[in-house]
């Protein structure tokens, strides 16, 4: 009986680790987004902060360095710091979480010259809020609600940020929900995804535009992307890539590291079972 309990415990631990390898999983209305920002402050930067509203951020990663997540006022703040980003270079931040609705709301992003995020250098190119709804047809609404955050402690907001220019706007209905590490510009060139081209947009503060994408059946994942610019001049310095789980729970595939861990767990479990059987046979 004791051996059976131990076996069940081993199975439970294995299942738990398997589920952790496929995080994020089983959360309704999941949304994840990746944004690449150009450092256009004129100075090197070592920290990038993103203010995200009406959205519970569960995890974030960045190529600038490790990220922490805190609540400031009505916002979640993603703070990523470490490596130096020279003026004109870019840094990418990717986050996963659960919005209050099918909306990705980013208030602003701020550059700091030091890794402690205390010396403010300037605002990154603003990005719009993006909402995806399926009341009748699938509709994506892009809205300029970006504002300055004038107080990092309280989250107090100030003036509107400049006009947002979106170029090479495209969407795709995907067959699976992707892990954060997969949300990068390489997806833009993946024609197997089935990207559909939409009109570019220029949004002044408070303005919005909507795209009617027609009927939306399974699969349940929507990808939406565009390049962001400081001016109407075409360019590809910054981008935003969003992923919406539109129906129920979307479970991403297990990562390569997850597969390695699973294989090791199965091997370890099998080894334990074989040794126990041999020990029992020897005692008999």
Kinemage of the C-alpha trace (Angstrom):
@kinemage 1
@onewidth
@group {chain A} dominant
@subgroup {mainchain}
@vectorlist {calphas} color= white
{ca unk a 1} P 0.000 0.000 0.000
{ca unk a 2} L 2.821 2.387 0.929
{ca unk a 3} L 4.547 1.695 -2.367
{ca unk a 4} L 1.300 2.413 -4.219
{ca unk a 5} L 0.963 5.780 -2.438
{ca unk a 6} L 4.527 6.625 -3.361
{ca unk a 7} L 3.802 5.713 -6.967
{ca unk a 8} L 0.699 7.905 -7.003
{ca unk a 9} L 2.725 10.748 -5.464
{ca unk a 10} L 5.347 10.395 -8.185
{ca unk a 11} L 2.681 10.489 -10.862
{ca unk a 12} L 1.115 13.607 -9.277
{ca unk a 13} L 4.474 15.386 -9.186
{ca unk a 14} L 5.128 14.430 -12.793
{ca unk a 15} L 1.756 15.769 -13.902
{ca unk a 16} L 2.371 18.989 -11.977
{ca unk a 17} L 5.698 19.546 -13.680
{ca unk a 18} L 4.179 18.699 -17.061
{ca unk a 19} L 1.553 21.365 -16.527
{ca unk a 20} L 4.160 23.896 -15.457
{ca unk a 21} L 6.098 23.200 -18.651
{ca unk a 22} L 3.069 24.182 -20.707
{ca unk a 23} L 2.345 27.433 -18.826
{ca unk a 24} L 0.406 29.524 -19.571
{ca unk a 25} L -2.480 27.090 -19.643
{ca unk a 26} L -6.160 26.820 -18.788
{ca unk a 27} L -6.704 30.561 -18.302
{ca unk a 28} L -9.709 32.012 -20.084
{ca unk a 29} L -9.298 35.006 -22.400
{ca unk a 30} L -5.537 34.818 -22.436
{ca unk a 31} L -3.699 37.601 -24.235
{ca unk a 32} L -0.020 38.038 -24.901
{ca unk a 33} L 1.841 40.785 -26.701
{ca unk a 34} L 5.343 41.556 -27.902
{ca unk a 35} L 6.576 45.082 -28.583
{ca unk a 36} L 9.887 46.232 -29.942
{ca unk a 37} L 10.873 49.780 -29.015
{ca unk a 38} L 13.653 51.898 -30.478
{ca unk a 39} L 15.736 53.938 -28.077
{ca unk a 40} L 15.328 57.382 -29.645
{ca unk a 41} L 16.228 59.405 -26.530
{ca unk a 42} L 19.695 60.379 -27.770
{ca unk a 43} L 21.335 58.611 -24.805
{ca unk a 44} L 22.145 54.979 -23.929
{ca unk a 45} L 19.491 53.242 -21.834
{ca unk a 46} L 19.585 50.314 -19.427
{ca unk a 47} L 15.965 50.143 -18.312
{ca unk a 48} L 12.566 50.055 -20.016
{ca unk a 49} L 9.264 50.387 -18.135
{ca unk a 50} L 5.843 49.562 -19.570
{ca unk a 51} L 2.582 50.678 -17.953
{ca unk a 52} L -0.296 48.287 -18.708
{ca unk a 53} L -3.872 48.938 -17.597
{ca unk a 54} L -6.973 46.748 -17.084
{ca unk a 55} L -4.740 43.752 -17.569
{ca unk a 56} L -3.265 41.336 -15.042
{ca unk a 57} L 0.290 40.644 -16.160
{ca unk a 58} L 1.376 37.144 -15.163
{ca unk a 59} L 4.795 36.977 -16.773
{ca unk a 60} L 7.134 39.128 -18.874
{ca unk a 61} L 10.461 38.629 -20.631
{ca unk a 62} L 12.797 41.012 -22.449
{ca unk a 63} L 16.095 40.993 -24.315
{ca unk a 64} L 17.226 44.053 -22.315
{ca unk a 65} L 17.365 41.957 -19.119
{ca unk a 66} L 15.210 40.353 -16.398
{ca unk a 67} L 11.715 41.775 -15.849
{ca unk a 68} L 9.763 42.427 -12.666
{ca unk a 69} L 6.024 43.061 -12.401
{ca unk a 70} L 4.490 45.458 -9.870
{ca unk a 71} L 1.200 47.290 -9.368
{ca unk a 72} L 1.297 51.098 -9.399
{ca unk a 73} L -2.049 52.853 -9.036
{ca unk a 74} L -4.438 51.320 -11.564
{ca unk a 75} L -1.647 49.809 -13.655
{ca unk a 76} L 0.703 46.879 -13.780
{ca unk a 77} L 4.254 48.024 -14.450
{ca unk a 78} L 6.697 45.797 -16.298
{ca unk a 79} L 10.264 46.855 -15.491
{ca unk a 80} L 13.060 45.274 -17.539
{ca unk a 81} L 16.683 46.254 -16.951
{ca unk a 82} L 20.255 45.115 -17.426
{ca unk a 83} L 21.887 45.351 -20.830
{ca unk a 84} L 22.699 48.712 -22.385
{ca unk a 85} L 20.607 49.773 -25.379
{ca unk a 86} L 22.454 52.339 -27.434
{ca unk a 87} L 20.651 55.263 -29.021
{ca unk a 88} L 19.051 53.955 -32.221
{ca unk a 89} L 19.058 50.318 -31.062
{ca unk a 90} L 15.951 48.436 -29.960
{ca unk a 91} L 14.688 46.274 -27.112
{ca unk a 92} L 11.769 43.853 -27.106
{ca unk a 93} L 9.370 43.198 -24.222
{ca unk a 94} L 6.898 40.302 -24.289
{ca unk a 95} L 4.163 39.766 -21.721
{ca unk a 96} L 1.393 37.282 -20.995
{ca unk a 97} L -1.684 37.850 -18.878
{ca unk a 98} L -5.432 38.064 -18.546
{ca unk a 99} L -7.230 41.287 -19.506
{ca unk a 100} L -10.451 42.524 -17.944
{ca unk a 101} L -11.904 42.176 -21.461
{ca unk a 102} L -10.444 41.122 -24.805
{ca unk a 103} L -8.200 44.156 -24.722
{ca unk a 104} L -4.477 44.859 -24.610
{ca unk a 105} L -4.084 48.299 -23.037
{ca unk a 106} L -0.611 49.815 -22.876
{ca unk a 107} L -0.439 53.308 -21.426
{ca unk a 108} L 3.184 54.092 -22.269
{ca unk a 109} L 6.775 52.865 -22.195
{ca unk a 110} L 9.659 54.840 -20.665
{ca unk a 111} L 13.430 54.671 -21.101
{ca unk a 112} L 15.896 55.126 -18.214
{ca unk a 113} L 19.668 55.519 -18.464
{ca unk a 114} L 20.490 53.372 -15.431
{ca unk a 115} L 19.620 49.806 -14.459
{ca unk a 116} L 17.919 51.033 -11.267
{ca unk a 117} L 15.376 52.887 -13.426
{ca unk a 118} L 15.804 56.177 -11.583
{ca unk a 119} L 17.083 58.531 -14.324
{ca unk a 120} L 14.325 59.091 -16.891
{ca unk a 121} L 15.496 59.708 -20.475
{ca unk a 122} L 12.303 59.793 -22.535
{ca unk a 123} L 9.191 58.035 -23.775
{ca unk a 124} L 9.309 55.223 -26.291
{ca unk a 125} L 7.210 55.401 -29.443
{ca unk a 126} L 3.582 55.080 -28.235
{ca unk a 127} L 1.495 52.076 -29.194
{ca unk a 128} L -2.313 51.898 -29.276
{ca unk a 129} L -4.725 49.825 -27.241
{ca unk a 130} L -6.088 46.901 -29.239
{ca unk a 131} L -9.426 45.229 -28.557
{ca unk a 132} L -10.723 42.042 -30.196
{ca unk a 133} L -14.422 41.157 -29.943
{ca unk a 134} L -16.722 38.536 -31.487
{ca unk a 135} L -20.238 39.851 -30.859
{ca unk a 136} L -21.309 39.056 -34.422
{ca unk a 137} L -18.269 39.233 -36.661
{ca unk a 138} L -14.701 39.355 -35.445
{ca unk a 139} L -13.771 43.012 -34.911
{ca unk a 140} L -10.420 44.523 -33.964
{ca unk a 141} L -10.418 48.110 -32.654
{ca unk a 142} L -7.214 50.135 -32.415
{ca unk a 143} L -7.412 53.129 -30.055
{ca unk a 144} L -4.966 55.887 -29.149
{ca unk a 145} L -5.155 56.208 -25.350
{ca unk a 146} L -1.423 56.553 -24.669
{ca unk a 147} L -0.491 59.140 -22.037
{ca unk a 148} L 2.576 60.243 -20.155
{ca unk a 149} L 3.063 58.795 -16.688
{ca unk a 150} L 4.347 61.763 -14.711
{ca unk a 151} L 4.750 59.948 -11.384
{ca unk a 152} L 6.275 56.468 -11.270
{ca unk a 153} L 5.207 55.966 -7.648
{ca unk a 154} L 1.499 56.792 -7.951
{ca unk a 155} L 0.995 56.196 -11.667
{ca unk a 156} L -0.383 59.715 -12.114
{ca unk a 157} L -0.874 60.491 -15.804
{ca unk a 158} L -0.260 63.684 -17.739
{ca unk a 159} L -0.436 64.804 -21.366
{ca unk a 160} L -1.363 62.687 -24.363
{ca unk a 161} L 1.501 61.138 -26.294
{ca unk a 162} L 2.012 61.986 -30.005
{ca unk a 163} L 0.164 60.588 -33.013
{ca unk a 164} L 0.509 56.835 -33.422
{ca unk a 165} L 1.400 55.592 -36.909
{ca unk a 166} L 0.775 51.921 -37.741
{ca unk a 167} L 2.251 50.399 -40.893
{ca unk a 168} L 2.052 46.960 -42.514
{ca unk a 169} L -1.019 46.071 -40.457
{ca unk a 170} L -1.932 42.388 -40.756
{ca unk a 171} L -3.894 39.692 -38.941
{ca unk a 172} L -4.161 35.909 -38.989
{ca unk a 173} L -6.344 33.215 -37.468
{ca unk a 174} L -3.937 30.761 -35.871
{ca unk a 175} L -4.224 27.112 -34.979
{ca unk a 176} L -2.590 27.351 -31.558
{ca unk a 177} L -1.724 29.719 -28.733
{ca unk a 178} L 2.017 30.447 -28.760
{ca unk a 179} L 4.466 30.820 -25.900
{ca unk a 180} L 5.968 34.249 -25.288
{ca unk a 181} L 9.318 33.206 -26.724
{ca unk a 182} L 7.692 32.600 -30.105
{ca unk a 183} L 6.169 36.083 -30.332
{ca unk a 184} L 8.782 37.884 -32.392
{ca unk a 185} L 9.311 39.305 -35.837
{ca unk a 186} L 10.093 35.918 -37.359
{ca unk a 187} L 6.337 35.273 -37.329
{ca unk a 188} L 5.857 38.225 -39.676
{ca unk a 189} L 7.648 36.376 -42.476
{ca unk a 190} L 5.907 33.047 -41.833
{ca unk a 191} L 3.516 32.807 -44.764
{ca unk a 192} L 2.131 29.486 -43.509
{ca unk a 193} L 0.273 31.456 -40.830
{ca unk a 194} L -1.922 33.054 -43.494
{ca unk a 195} L -1.453 36.766 -42.822
{ca unk a 196} L -4.142 39.044 -44.264
{ca unk a 197} L -3.281 42.685 -45.040
{ca unk a 198} L -5.298 45.548 -43.510
{ca unk a 199} L -5.162 49.322 -43.980
{ca unk a 200} L -2.505 51.387 -42.211
{ca unk a 201} L -3.613 53.805 -39.496
{ca unk a 202} L -2.697 57.231 -38.126
{ca unk a 203} L -4.311 57.999 -34.784
{ca unk a 204} L -4.265 61.268 -32.878
{ca unk a 205} L -4.954 61.140 -29.143
{ca unk a 206} L -8.459 59.857 -28.427
{ca unk a 207} L -9.033 58.554 -31.963
{ca unk a 208} L -9.698 54.945 -32.929
{ca unk a 209} L -10.213 52.769 -35.972
{ca unk a 210} L -11.914 49.387 -36.355
{ca unk a 211} L -11.380 46.442 -38.674
{ca unk a 212} L -14.275 44.101 -39.461
{ca unk a 213} L -12.647 40.726 -40.075
{ca unk a 214} L -15.830 38.801 -40.822
{ca unk a 215} L -17.074 35.559 -39.279
{ca unk a 216} L -14.761 33.829 -36.863
{ca unk a 217} L -14.880 30.067 -36.352
{ca unk a 218} L -12.416 27.652 -34.778
{ca unk a 219} L -9.490 27.768 -34.264
{ca unk a 220} L -9.761 30.221 -31.409
{ca unk a 221} L -6.572 32.294 -31.654
{ca unk a 222} L -6.183 35.668 -33.337
{ca unk a 223} L -2.801 37.200 -34.227
{ca unk a 224} L -2.614 40.942 -34.955
{ca unk a 225} L 0.549 42.871 -35.816
{ca unk a 226} L 1.881 46.154 -37.195
{ca unk a 227} L 5.009 48.296 -37.271
{ca unk a 228} L 4.994 51.484 -35.204
{ca unk a 229} L 6.711 54.722 -36.227
{ca unk a 230} L 7.352 58.208 -34.855
{ca unk a 231} L 6.406 59.652 -38.245
{ca unk a 232} L 4.394 58.605 -41.314
{ca unk a 233} L 7.672 57.700 -43.051
{ca unk a 234} L 7.714 53.915 -43.595
{ca unk a 235} L 10.163 52.033 -41.409
{ca unk a 236} L 10.526 48.968 -39.243
{ca unk a 237} L 12.254 50.126 -36.075
{ca unk a 238} L 9.400 49.159 -33.750
{ca unk a 239} L 6.495 46.749 -33.890
{ca unk a 240} L 3.623 45.308 -31.912
{ca unk a 241} L 2.466 41.706 -32.123
{ca unk a 242} L -0.623 40.619 -30.189
{ca unk a 243} L -2.151 37.214 -29.601
{ca unk a 244} L -5.744 36.840 -28.397
{ca unk a 245} L -7.412 33.699 -27.102
{ca unk a 246} L -10.939 34.303 -28.372
{ca unk a 247} L -12.830 31.220 -27.191
{ca unk a 248} L -12.454 29.563 -23.819
{ca unk a 249} L -9.014 28.364 -22.771
{ca unk a 250} L -6.113 28.180 -25.187
{ca unk a 251} L -3.283 25.874 -24.205
{ca unk a 252} L 0.089 26.514 -25.856
{ca unk a 253} L 2.249 23.666 -27.025
{ca unk a 254} L 5.014 22.511 -24.709
{ca unk a 255} L 8.351 24.235 -25.311
{ca unk a 256} L 11.515 22.377 -26.320
{ca unk a 257} L 12.853 22.701 -22.768
{ca unk a 258} L 9.532 21.352 -21.539
{ca unk a 259} L 9.929 18.297 -23.767
{ca unk a 260} L 13.432 17.708 -22.394
{ca unk a 261} L 12.140 17.928 -18.804
{ca unk a 262} L 9.265 15.573 -19.625
{ca unk a 263} L 11.671 13.030 -21.105
{ca unk a 264} L 13.896 13.205 -18.014
{ca unk a 265} L 10.896 12.821 -15.703
{ca unk a 266} L 9.617 9.787 -17.590
{ca unk a 267} L 13.103 8.272 -17.525
{ca unk a 268} L 13.459 8.927 -13.786
{ca unk a 269} L 10.009 7.506 -13.038
{ca unk a 270} L 10.728 4.407 -15.087
{ca unk a 271} L 14.070 3.901 -13.338
{ca unk a 272} L 12.436 4.163 -9.888
{ca unk a 273} L 9.720 1.651 -10.807
{ca unk a 274} L 12.241 -0.863 -12.212
{ca unk a 275} L 14.495 -0.598 -9.148
{ca unk a 276} L 11.559 -1.104 -6.791
{ca unk a 277} L 10.400 -4.177 -8.679
{ca unk a 278} L 13.900 -5.623 -8.583
{ca unk a 279} L 14.137 -4.913 -4.858
{ca unk a 280} L 10.771 -6.587 -4.230
{ca unk a 281} L 11.801 -9.593 -6.325
{ca unk a 282} L 15.051 -9.886 -4.365
{ca unk a 283} L 13.194 -9.782 -1.042
{ca unk a 284} L 10.809 -12.463 -2.233
